[in-house]
Amino acid sequence: MRPSPFALERFFAEHEFTAPHLLCCSDCESVRVEDLTSASPDGLQGLLDLSLRYGDSHGEPGLREAIARLYTTIEARNVLVFTGAEEAIYAFVHGVLNPGDHVIATTPCYQSFTELPTAAGCRLTPWPMLPENCFAPDPDLPAREFTDATRAVLVNFPHNPTGYLPPVEFFTDLAASCADRGAILFSDEVYRFLEYNTANRLPAACDISKSAVSLGVLSKSFGLPGLRVGWVATHNEKVLKQMAAMKDYLSICGSRPSEYLAQLALASQERLIARNRRIIVENLALLTSLFKRRDDLFAWTLPAAGPLVFPSIISSRFGGGTPPDSEVFADRLLKEAGVLVAPGSLFGMPGPHFRVGVGRLDMRPALARMEAWVDTAVPPE
């Protein structure tokens, strides 16, 4: 079955390069090529000397070694590089899962998590993040829903779009439960390293379970979406081979310049992550100020990690009826103020919630524009 149109990506295709102010992006502030090459004495020359031949289909060896160092139990042979995280999700679903398999997936989510398994003929059980519980999901749902047909549990922590981060015990218990039931824990960890309190960082799934798969990418925490470099890390050799076989029908191999620059980026991990975490913290302070001042219009849960916030509209004064509709709010905000936010419907959660991105340096003028429009559209009482 053909997947439905990717709502979020069609939304960005229409608005990302025309909206004056972007306030919904999931990536962090990016850098220039020179910022990466200048951090190494031979960085630029290495790029200029690079042969533009085909690359290793598993990813350049040096890159896989650098990725392996992000984990505690992983070696280069346990890593498979993809052209972004999306290709890896596709390869997992179509290379590992079969029609009739049962899959559990956290929601709301990036649409691939639910759409691809469904289109592939799997039976999907959503695992909702609960707004009434500060977006914590029901920890007992997987145990209730597990069947002999359950093949995979797909999770994303830190979570997009809510910023929720579960306790470590929750995550380790989930990994153990999946292993005990013979299900693969597919863990989307693309916002890892952006915990506001690093003591709360979850272990990588691949480091605590021999069957689990950890998904990573340079687009989000590192702020390098233009490189289009993602990967999976796992001790599960069968899954790795199945995903590699599917990759042969997709990108085959990655861009050698991108994979070279990715190695330089990983060598500068601490610098890039520290900068992006600092930007997020500063932007959260700005957002907190607005939401406190206009608590007659908005409610929100402070995220624990990552560059995303998922507030809700609690007033019908923006239009759209009751309960408030974030699509109406987002449409008005874009047309009347030139500010783009992402309504919750793009993540499978229609209603009052909308996504705000706090990982970019240009958030201050975008938020100022939104605040001015809000005060004009719905004056404080």
N, C-alpha and C positions, 0 to 999 in steps of 0.2 A: 504494500500500500504506500502511496506517495505521501510524505509528510505535509501537513498544512503549512501555509506560508508562515515564515518566522516573524511574528508580530513585532518584536523588539527591533530586529535588524531592518525590517521594512520601515519602521518608525525613524530609525537613525538614517537610513538611506534618503528619506525625504527631508529630514530637518537638520542633520548634524552639521552640514556645511553651509547652511543658509540662515539658521537662527543666530541672531546677534550674540546671545548669551546662553551658554550651555551650563545647566545646573543639575544635570542628571547623569553625568558620565561615571562609569565604573572604574576607569583606570586612574592612575595617579599622574602627577606632572611628569612630562617626558623630558628627555635631554637630547642634545645634538650628537651627531657622530663624533665630533671633535671631543666632546666631553668624555667619551669612552676611550678613544684612541690616545688622548693626551695623558691618561692615567697610567699608561705603560710606556716605558722608554722606546719599545719597538712597536707600539700599537699601530701607528699610522703606516709604517713601512710594511708591517705584516699584512695589512689590508691591501696595500698597493701591489704586493708581491703575490697575492692569492691567485691561484689558477681557478678559472671559472668552469672547471670540469664538473661532472656529476659528483655529488657528495655520497658519503656512506649512508645507505638506506636506514641504518639504525641511528644515525646522527654521528657527527664527527667525534672520534675517540676522545680528543681533548675536552670537548663540550660535555660528553657523557661523564667523564671523570670529574669535571667541575660540578655538574648536577649531583653526582653521587655524594659529594662532600656536604650537600645540604641535609643529608640524612645520617643516621648513626649506624645503620646495618647494611646499607646499600653499596654495591660496587658498580662500576661502569657497565658491566654485563647485565645488570638488572634494570637498565634505563633504556627507554625507547623514545626518541625525539620525534615530534610531530610539528606540522605547520600550524601552530596555535593549539589552544586547548580544544577548540570545537572539533578539529579533525580527530583528536584522540577520543573524544566522546563517541563520535560516529564510528570509529574503528572498534571501540569496545562493544557497542550495541550490535553492530553488524558482523563483527568477527567472533564474538564470544556468546552472545545470546541467541536463542532459537525461538521460533514461533511457539506460543503456548507456555513459555517460561513466565514465572511470576516475578515481578519487580516491585520493590518499594522505593519511593523517591520523595525526598523532602520537597515541600511546596510552601509558598510560592517559589518560583525558580526561574533560572535561565531555561528557555523553552525546550532546549535539546533534552533535558533530563526526563521530561514526560512525553514529548512528541515523538522522539526517535524510537523508544521502546514500543510505544503504542503502534506506530506505523510499521514496526517490524513484526507485529503480531503477538507481542507480549501482553500479559494481563498486568495492569498497573494499579498499585495501591498508593494513593497519595499519603504522605506523612506531613500533616500541616504544622507549620509554625504558628503558634496561637497568640494573636495580639493581646488577648485578655490575660496571658501569662508571660508578658514581656517577650513574646515570640519564642518562648521555650516550647518545644514539641512534647507531646505525650511520650514519656520514655518507655511506656509499656506497649505501645502500638506494634512495633516489630514482632514481639513475642506473641501477641494475639493473632497477627496476620501471617506469620510463617506457616508455610505448607511444604509438602514434599516437592512442590514445583518451584519454590522460591529459589531463584538463581542468583539474584543480586540485590543489594541495598545501595542506593545511590544517595549520598549525602554531600552537603556543601557547607563547610565550616572553616573560617568565619563565613557567615551566610550572606548571600546576595538574594534579595535586596535589603534585608533587615539589619545586618551587622551583628546578629546574634552569635554568641560563642558559648558552647556548652561547657560544663565542668569536665575536667580531665577524666574523672571516674565514669561519667556518662559515656564518654567516647571509648574508653578502654573496655567497658562492659559491652558496648555495642559490637566492637571488633571481636571480642571473645564469643559473643552470641552468634554472630554471623559464621565464624569459624566452626563452632559446634554444630550448626545446622547445615553446613556445607554450602553456604551462600557467600558470594564474593562481595566484600565491602569495597565499593568504588567511591573513593573519597576525593572530592574536588577541593583542593587546598590552595587555590590560586590567590587567596588573600592572606595566606600564612605569612608570618613575620611582621604583620601590621597590628599586632595586639597592643592596646594602649598600656596594658600592664604585661610585660613579657613573662611574668611568672604564671600567667594564665594560658600560655601557648600550649596548644594540644600537641601531643606527639604525632608524627606522621603515621598514617595508617599502616604503611608498608614496614615501619619499624616495630610495630607491635603485633602484626599478624602476617604469617607466611603466605596467606592467600589473598590479602588485601592489595588494592591498587591505589596508589597516590597519584593524583593529577596535579601538575604544576605548570606555570606559564610565566613568561617575563612581562606580559602585558599589564598586569594589575599592580601587585606590590612594588615591582621594579619600575613601572611607568614606561615600558618599552613595547607598546603594541605594534609599532611599525616593524619590528624585527620578525614578528610572526613565528615565535619559537615557543613551543610547549613541549611537554613530555609526560610520560608515566614512569613510575618507579615501583617495582614489585619483585618479590621473590617467587612469584607464581609463574614458572617458566612456560607452562601451557598457555596461560592467558597472554603472556608476552609474545609468544610465537603466533597465536591467533590474531593478535592486533597487528603484528608485523606483516602477516599475510594479507590482511585487509588494506594496510597502508600501500601495498603494491598496486592497488587499484585506485588509489587516491593521489597523493603527491609524489609517491615513490621515494623521493628524498627531499631534504630541505635545501634552502639557498645557502651556499657556502659562505658568502659575505655575511649573511644574517647569523649563521652559526658561529662565525669567527667573532663578530661583535658581541654575540651572546656570551662567549667565553670571557671577553673583557668586562662585560657587565657583571658577571658572577664574581670576578676578581675584585670588583668594587661594590660588592653586596652591602657591606655595612654602611658605606657612604650614601648609596642610593636609598636604602631603606630608612636610614635615620632622617634624611631630608624629607622623604615623603611622609613619615610619621609626624614630623614637626609641622608640615603643612596641614595635615589632617587635624591635629590638635588645635592649631590656630583657627582653622575654619569652623571647627565644632563650637568654639567659643562665640564666634559671630552668629552661628545658627541658634545657639542656646539663647542669646540675647533677644533675637527676633521672636522665638517661640515663647519665651517667658513674657515678653511684652504683649504678644497677641495670643494669649492662652484662651481667649474667647473664640478663636478661629481654628487653632491647631493643637493637636496632642501628639506626643512622640515619646519613644523609648530611647534613651541614650544607648547607642551601640557600644559593644565591647571591643570591637576590632574592625579594621578595614575602612574604606573610604565611602561607605554608603549608610544612608539614614532612610527610614521608611515611615515618615510622619503620616498623620491622617487629618483630614478636614472634619471638624466637629460642628460646623455651622452650615446651614443651607443658604446663607446670604450671598454666596458666590453664584447661586443658581444651580439648576439641575435637580431640584427637588430634595426629598428626604427619603433615605439617608443621603448625605452628600455624595456627589459623583466626581471622582478625581479626573475623569476624562473631560468633563465640562470645565473644571478648574484649570487643567493643563492647557486646554484649547484657548481659553480666555487669556491666560497668562502669556502664552506665546503670541497671540494676535495683538493684544493690547500693550504688552510690555517687552516683547521680544525675548522672553526668557523661557527656556525649554526645561521642563521637568517631565518625568516619565510616569504616567498613571499606572496604578497597580494592575490594571487589566493586562498590561504587557507581560506580566509575570504570572498570569493565571489567577489573579486576585482582584476582580473588579470591586468597586466600592470606593471608600473614602481615602485609601492609602495612595501615596505617590512616592517615587524615589528621588532622593537628592544625593548628588555626589559631592564629597567634600575633599577630594584629593588633588585639586588643581589650584594654581596660584591665582587664576582669574575669577575665583569664586567671590571675592569681595565686591567687585562692581556688579556681578550678576545678582548677588543677594541684595545689594543696595537697590537695584532696579526692581527686584521683586517686592522688597519691603515698601518702596514708594508706591508701587501699583496697588498692593494690598491695602495700604492706608487710604488710598483714593477710592478704590472699589468698595471697601467696607470700612468706613471711618471708625476710629475708636469711639466707644460710647462714653 
